Amino acid sequence: MREGRSAIRPMVTSALHEMKGTVGTEIKELPEHDIGRNQLVSMDRHSLLAVLAAREAMQHAGLSCDKGNPYRFGATVGVCGWGWGTVEETYRDLLLGGAKRAGIYTAPRGLPSAAASQVSMSLGLRGPVFAIASACASANHAIASAADQIKLGRADVMLAGGAEAHCFPCLQMKAWEAMRALAPDTCRPFSADRKGVVIGEGAGMAVLESYEHAAVRGATILAEIAGIGLSGDAFHIVAPSVERPEAAIRACLADAGLNAEDVDYLNAHGTGTKANDQTETAAIKRVFGDYAYSMSVSSTKSMYAHCLGAASALEMIASVMAIQEGIVPPTANYREPDPDCDLDVTPNVARERKVRVALSNAFAMGGMNAVLAFKQV
């Protein structure tokens, strides 16, 4: 993201042999891990990605359940779909391949809660553990819910984020194709020549803990979750609105006790579709007024595509690291100004800027909106 380098490429997985010219972001090689075969056979790919990210997060935080009460450690994992790879594999085996029975782990692998369960088992988390499914806002909702568990005294530490492996099953990619939402070349958020969304896969997880718990153990605190704003469109299953995302942004600022002028960077939902980018820009202008033109905005989906249930988890990381490093990640692939998207979208090149407060927007299909505010500590 610092380099402004887009990872969007033609898809090469054999699972998409029926679709030609599809672009996306595939994880070509997973990091080395010690997950044994007996556990791997019980995991769909999205669960594996969640476990790998969760392990990295715990290691980075210097935490282990062995050093604390596991009943005070929990996890919330956002997913957009479920085990689509498992579903499609089973369909091909039974209905195309002539198999007589499904695999023994088909049901638990395919559950929407599977990733949360696998993260819990892998790390020994015995506190609150559950999944969140709110389409493209799932990870932001998972982070918000995790923060609530800590505020309510139900946990000291929560792993929170999202995971998705949506780009491998042909069934799901065919569904996106049928909506005429897929871009044929790449993702160009806010650019006048944008042609749609690009689908990717991935996972992002963060360790959340109360300030008191972090201070006692001498933790390195990357940022504070300062505010949460949620809203529902109650409008249309696919068409975006302006008013309800606006309400979520305003609710987030109010929850954080922030003025509009306090925000230095806004990580936009920015999918690269005509309607989304236009309505999101309008919502931002309504909230921030003239200051909207002084604030840095970008869509990092332009570099790693739309990872659906994992999308806002990756955007959480982009926002927190912008605070940490003083670098605003760019909107890659930008070519032509759009008068309806006329904010400073940080085109193509990352920018050095002091970021004390960052907002991260997630506006999901079906009108489920979640906005998070992160603050320098």
C-alpha positions in Angstrom: 0.0 0.0 0.0 2.9 2.4 0.7 4.1 1.7 -2.8 0.7 2.2 -4.4 1.2 -1.1 -6.1 -1.9 -2.9 -7.3 -1.9 -6.7 -6.9 -4.9 -7.2 -9.2 -4.0 -9.7 -11.9 -5.8 -12.2 -14.2 -7.1 -15.2 -12.2 -5.4 -18.5 -12.9 -7.0 -20.9 -10.5 -8.6 -23.9 -12.2 -11.8 -23.5 -10.3 -12.6 -20.6 -12.6 -12.0 -22.5 -15.8 -15.5 -21.6 -17.0 -14.8 -17.9 -16.7 -12.4 -16.2 -19.1 -10.5 -13.0 -18.6 -11.5 -12.6 -14.9 -9.2 -10.5 -12.7 -8.8 -10.5 -9.0 -6.3 -10.9 -6.2 -5.4 -14.5 -5.3 -3.0 -15.5 -2.5 -0.6 -17.5 -4.6 1.5 -18.8 -1.7 0.5 -19.1 1.9 3.0 -18.5 4.7 4.7 -21.5 6.3 2.6 -22.9 9.2 2.5 -26.0 11.4 -1.2 -26.7 11.0 -1.4 -30.5 10.7 -3.3 -32.4 8.0 -5.9 -33.6 10.5 -6.9 -30.0 11.3 -6.5 -28.8 7.7 -9.1 -31.3 6.4 -11.7 -29.7 8.7 -11.0 -26.2 7.4 -12.3 -24.3 4.4 -9.8 -21.9 2.9 -11.4 -18.8 4.5 -11.0 -20.4 7.9 -7.3 -21.2 7.2 -6.7 -17.6 6.2 -8.4 -16.4 9.4 -6.3 -18.7 11.6 -3.0 -17.6 9.9 -3.9 -13.9 10.4 -5.0 -14.4 14.0 -1.8 -16.2 14.8 0.2 -13.3 13.3 -1.8 -10.8 15.3 -1.3 -12.6 18.6 2.4 -13.0 18.0 2.8 -9.3 17.0 0.9 -8.3 20.2 3.1 -10.6 22.3 0.1 -12.4 23.8 -0.7 -16.0 24.5 -3.6 -17.6 26.4 -0.9 -19.6 28.2 0.0 -16.3 30.0 -3.5 -15.3 30.9 -7.0 -16.6 31.6 -8.2 -18.2 28.4 -11.8 -17.5 29.5 -11.0 -13.8 29.2 -9.8 -14.1 25.6 -12.3 -14.2 22.7 -12.7 -13.6 19.0 -15.2 -12.2 16.5 -14.6 -13.0 12.8 -16.6 -11.3 10.0 -17.5 -13.2 6.9 -19.5 -12.2 3.8 -20.3 -15.7 2.7 -19.4 -19.0 4.2 -17.4 -22.0 3.1 -18.1 -21.5 -0.6 -15.0 -23.5 -1.6 -16.4 -26.4 0.4 -19.9 -26.0 -1.1 -18.6 -26.0 -4.7 -16.2 -28.9 -4.1 -19.1 -31.0 -2.7 -21.4 -30.0 -5.6 -18.8 -31.1 -8.1 -18.1 -34.3 -6.3 -21.8 -35.3 -5.9 -23.5 -34.0 -8.9 -20.8 -33.9 -11.5 -18.3 -36.5 -10.3 -20.8 -39.2 -9.2 -19.6 -39.4 -5.6 -22.1 -41.2 -3.3 -21.5 -39.1 -0.2 -20.1 -35.8 1.0 -17.0 -35.4 3.0 -17.3 -35.9 6.7 -16.4 -32.3 7.5 -18.6 -30.7 4.8 -21.1 -29.3 7.2 -18.7 -27.8 9.8 -16.4 -26.5 7.1 -19.2 -24.6 5.4 -20.7 -22.9 8.4 -20.5 -19.1 8.6 -19.2 -19.5 12.1 -16.4 -21.9 11.0 -13.6 -19.3 10.9 -14.4 -18.0 14.4 -14.4 -21.6 15.7 -11.1 -22.5 14.1 -9.5 -19.3 15.4 -10.7 -20.2 18.9 -9.4 -23.7 18.7 -6.1 -22.8 17.2 -5.3 -20.2 19.9 -7.1 -21.7 22.9 -9.6 -18.8 23.2 -12.4 -19.7 25.6 -14.1 -16.3 26.0 -16.8 -14.8 23.8 -16.4 -16.4 20.3 -18.8 -15.7 17.4 -19.1 -14.8 13.8 -20.6 -11.7 12.2 -22.2 -11.8 8.7 -23.1 -8.3 7.3 -21.8 -8.6 3.8 -19.0 -6.1 3.0 -19.2 -4.5 6.5 -18.7 -7.7 8.4 -15.2 -7.0 9.7 -16.1 -3.5 10.9 -19.1 -5.0 12.7 -16.9 -7.7 14.1 -14.4 -5.1 15.4 -17.2 -3.0 16.9 -18.7 -6.1 18.6 -15.3 -7.1 20.0 -14.9 -3.6 21.5 -18.3 -4.0 23.1 -17.3 -7.3 24.7 -14.4 -5.5 26.4 -16.4 -2.5 27.4 -19.1 -4.7 28.9 -16.5 -6.6 31.0 -17.0 -9.9 29.2 -13.4 -10.2 28.0 -10.0 -8.6 28.5 -8.6 -9.4 25.0 -10.5 -9.9 21.8 -9.2 -10.9 18.4 -11.3 -9.2 15.7 -11.4 -9.0 11.9 -12.6 -10.8 8.9 -11.7 -13.5 6.3 -12.8 -14.4 2.8 -11.9 -16.8 0.1 -14.6 -15.8 -2.3 -12.7 -15.6 -5.6 -12.0 -19.4 -6.0 -15.6 -20.8 -6.2 -16.9 -20.4 -9.7 -20.4 -20.3 -8.3 -19.8 -17.0 -6.5 -17.8 -15.4 -9.2 -20.7 -16.3 -11.7 -23.1 -14.6 -9.3 -21.1 -11.4 -9.3 -20.7 -11.6 -13.1 -24.5 -11.9 -13.4 -25.0 -8.6 -11.5 -22.8 -6.9 -14.2 -20.7 -5.5 -11.3 -17.3 -7.0 -12.2 -14.7 -4.8 -13.7 -13.0 -6.3 -16.8 -9.6 -4.8 -16.2 -8.9 -3.5 -12.7 -10.4 -1.5 -9.8 -10.4 2.3 -10.4 -12.3 3.8 -7.4 -13.4 7.5 -8.0 -11.9 7.6 -11.4 -14.3 8.7 -14.2 -13.5 5.6 -16.2 -14.2 3.1 -13.4 -16.0 0.0 -14.6 -16.9 -2.0 -11.4 -15.7 -4.1 -8.6 -12.8 -6.6 -8.5 -13.0 -9.6 -6.1 -10.1 -10.7 -3.9 -9.4 -13.0 -1.0 -7.6 -12.5 2.3 -7.8 -12.0 6.0 -7.0 -9.4 8.6 -7.1 -9.6 12.3 -6.3 -7.2 15.2 -5.8 -7.7 18.9 -8.1 -5.5 20.9 -7.7 -5.0 24.7 -8.7 -2.4 27.3 -6.2 0.4 27.9 -5.7 -0.9 31.5 -4.9 -4.4 30.3 -2.5 -3.1 27.7 -0.8 -0.7 30.1 -0.3 -3.3 32.8 1.6 -5.7 30.5 3.5 -2.9 28.8 2.0 -3.4 25.4 2.8 -1.3 22.3 -0.5 0.4 21.5 -0.9 1.1 17.8 -4.1 3.1 18.1 -7.3 3.7 20.0 -10.7 2.7 18.7 -12.2 6.1 19.4 -15.7 5.8 17.9 -18.2 3.5 16.2 -21.1 4.5 14.0 -23.7 2.1 12.7 -26.8 2.5 10.5 -29.2 0.5 8.3 -30.4 1.8 4.9 -33.8 0.1 5.0 -33.8 1.1 1.3 -32.7 -1.4 -1.3 -31.0 -4.8 -1.5 -28.2 -3.5 -3.9 -28.6 0.2 -4.6 -26.7 2.4 -2.2 -28.1 5.5 -0.4 -26.6 8.7 0.7 -28.5 9.5 3.9 -27.9 6.3 5.9 -24.1 6.1 5.3 -24.1 9.8 6.2 -25.8 8.9 9.5 -23.2 6.2 10.3 -20.3 8.7 9.8 -22.0 11.3 12.0 -22.8 8.7 14.6 -19.1 7.6 14.6 -17.9 11.2 15.1 -20.4 11.8 17.9 -19.4 8.5 19.6 -15.7 9.5 19.4 -16.4 13.1 20.6 -14.7 14.4 17.4 -15.4 17.4 15.2 -15.3 16.9 11.4 -12.1 19.0 11.3 -10.3 16.5 13.6 -10.2 13.8 10.9 -7.0 13.7 8.8 -7.6 10.6 6.7 -10.7 8.7 5.6 -10.3 5.2 4.2 -13.3 5.0 1.9 -15.5 2.0 1.1 -14.6 2.9 -2.6 -15.6 -0.2 -4.5 -15.0 1.2 -8.0 -18.7 1.0 -9.1 -20.3 4.1 -10.5 -23.1 4.3 -7.9 -21.1 3.5 -4.8 -18.3 6.0 -5.3 -20.7 8.8 -6.2 -23.0 8.2 -3.3 -20.1 7.8 -0.8 -18.6 11.1 -2.0 -21.9 12.8 -1.5 -22.3 11.4 2.0 -18.7 12.5 2.9 -19.5 16.1 1.7 -22.7 16.3 3.7 -20.8 15.4 6.9 -17.6 17.3 6.4 -18.8 20.3 4.3 -15.9 22.4 2.9 -13.4 20.5 5.1 -14.0 17.4 2.9 -11.6 18.9 0.4 -8.9 19.3 3.0 -9.0 15.8 4.3 -7.1 12.9 2.6 -9.3 10.2 1.2 -8.4 6.9 -0.5 -9.7 3.5 -1.5 -7.2 0.8 -0.8 -9.4 -1.7 -2.5 -7.7 -0.4 -5.7 -4.6 -2.4 -4.6 -5.9 -5.6 -3.1 -9.4 -5.7 -4.6 -12.7 -6.1 -2.6 -12.1 -8.9 -0.1 -15.8 -8.8 1.0 -15.9 -10.1 4.6 -12.2 -9.3 5.0 -12.4 -5.9 3.3 -12.9 -3.6 6.3 -10.3 -5.6 8.3 -7.7 -4.8 5.7 -8.9 -1.2 5.7 -8.6 -1.1 9.5 -4.9 -2.1 9.1 -4.5 0.6 6.4 -6.0 3.2 8.8 -4.0 2.2 11.8 -0.7 2.1 9.9 -1.5 5.5 8.4 -1.5 6.8 12.0 1.6 4.9 12.9 3.7 5.8 9.9 2.3 9.1 8.8 1.7 7.8 5.3 -1.7 8.0 3.6 -2.0 5.0 1.2 -3.2 6.0 -2.3 -6.1 5.2 -4.6 -4.2 3.2 -7.3 -5.2 2.9 -11.0 -6.7 6.4 -10.9 -6.8 8.0 -14.4 -9.6 10.5 -14.9 -11.2 13.1 -12.6 -14.9 12.6 -12.0 -16.8 15.8 -11.1 -19.1 13.7 -8.9 -16.1 12.3 -7.0 -14.0 15.5 -6.6 -12.4 15.0 -3.2 -8.6 14.6 -2.7 -8.5 10.8 -3.3 -4.7 10.6 -3.1 -4.4 9.4 -6.7 -1.7 6.7 -7.4 1.0 7.9 -5.0 1.1 7.5 -1.2 1.5 10.8 0.7 3.3 11.8 3.9 0.9 13.4 6.3 0.5 13.5 10.0 -2.6 11.4 10.8 -3.9 11.8 14.3 -7.4 10.5 13.5 -8.5 8.1 10.7 -12.0 7.0 9.7 -12.8 3.7 7.9 -16.1 3.4 6.0 -17.8 0.1 5.3 -21.1 0.2 3.5 -22.5 -3.2 2.7 -24.8 -4.5 0.1 -28.3 -4.6 1.6 -27.6 -1.3 3.5 -25.6 -2.3 6.6 -23.2 0.5 7.4 -20.3 0.5 9.9 -17.8 3.3 10.4 -14.9 3.2 12.8 -12.7 6.0 14.1 -9.1 5.3 15.0 -7.1 7.8 17.1 -3.4 8.3 17.8 -2.5 7.3 21.4 
